Amino acid sequence: MNQRQFDKMRGDDGFIAALDQSGGSTPKALRLYGIPETDYAGDDEMFDKVHQMRSRIITSPAFAGNRILGAILFENTMERQIGGKPTAQYLWEEKQVVPFLKVDKGLAAEESGVQLMKPMPDLDTLLDRAVAQGIFGTKMRSVIKLAHEAGIRALLDQQFDIAKRILATGLVPIIEPEVDIHSPEKAHAETMLKDGILAHLNALAPDQKVMLKLTLPEQADLYKDCIEHPNVVRVVALSGGYSREQANERLAQNHGMIASFSRALSEGLSAQQSDDAFNTMLDASIQGIFEASKT
């Protein structure tokens, strides 16, 4: 583990940029950026387009380690270069931004009110590649739809079991049990989730440090005990479908929680913008999210 990166993630002001849209969510991300599906054919061209978008964000003067602590990458992005360097290396050496890698393979069908992660048969190989590329940590997402005790228990068992495999490689896992913002039982599910997370955290060894990525809760400061837990490096928030304004407003009410926004970060950016207009918009977005993350 890189101690400088660990110290930055644990103690500095800032937030994490989620640049990890995968194959399923990339067409929507490109559409919002002003690139319709008629502009590319097949996955290779699609990934070329999204890499151009991500490269434009990462190389912008607005994107730097003074406000952005880390960036979560999709596997395809990790394997590519920016500015003549592998993406993770460019992030840290040129921008002082800590690189993370999305490792899950998407969501299984809903069962018992939750969507577990699909099997990850190649996880060990992917983790070896991540370590070789200079990746600091990982991210994996599952989703809670209802306050179903057995479902939430199964979801957390899966998340923490895989997290321990990731920890064994020296990487820091971001555990992401998202609560759907449209859930009719959102507040109840969040209370159950918090209790389950704390039970798992209390069972970790002192040197097993994890991060948590959580939906902005209905009750402000709900996750205070998680934020203060000795096994937790940082608790970050996903925007989850809230607009950037809504997400920032909710985030500011949750002290010690920082952003890890994807769509809310790129909101308003367009392939058709001039570089000046693009950088100005991105700078304003980053500053708003940075301020909300400082509370």
PEKA-V335262 format. One record per backbone hydrogen bond with DSSP energy under -1.0 kcal/mol. NH is the residue of the N-H (numbers start at 1). CO is the residue of the C=O. Records with the same first field share a line. If there is no record, write none. Layout:
NH=CO, CO
This chain:
6=2
7=3
8=4
9=5
10=6
11=7
12=8
15=67
16=259
17=70
18=261
19=72
26=22
29=25
30=26
31=27
32=28
33=29
34=31
35=30
39=36
40=37
46=42
47=43
48=44
49=45
50=46
51=47
52=48
53=49
54=50
55=51
56=52
57=53
58=54
59=55
63=60
65=95
67=64
68=64
69=15
70=15
71=98
72=17
73=100
78=74
79=75
80=77
82=85
85=82
87=80
90=86
91=87
92=88
93=89
94=90
96=92
97=91
98=69
100=71
101=137
102=73
103=139
108=116
111=114
114=111
115=143
118=106
123=120
126=122
127=123
128=124
129=125
130=126
131=127
132=128
133=129
134=131
135=130
136=99
137=99
138=172
139=101
140=174
142=176
143=115
144=178
145=113
146=113
148=146
152=148
153=149
154=150
155=151
156=152
157=153
158=154
159=155
160=156
161=157
162=158
163=159
164=160
165=161
166=162
167=163
168=164
169=166
170=167
171=166
172=136
174=138
175=211
176=140
178=142, 176
180=144
183=180
186=183
189=185
190=186
191=187
192=188
193=189
194=190
195=191
196=192
197=193
198=194
199=195
200=196
201=197
202=198
204=201
208=205
209=207
210=231
211=173
212=234
213=175
214=236
222=219
224=221
227=223
228=224
232=229
233=210
236=212
237=258
238=214
242=239
247=243
248=244
249=245
250=246
251=247
252=248
254=251
257=254
258=235
260=237
266=262
267=263
269=266
271=33
273=270
278=274
279=275
280=276
281=277
282=278
283=279
284=280
285=281
286=282
287=283
288=284
289=285
290=286
291=287
292=288
293=289
294=291
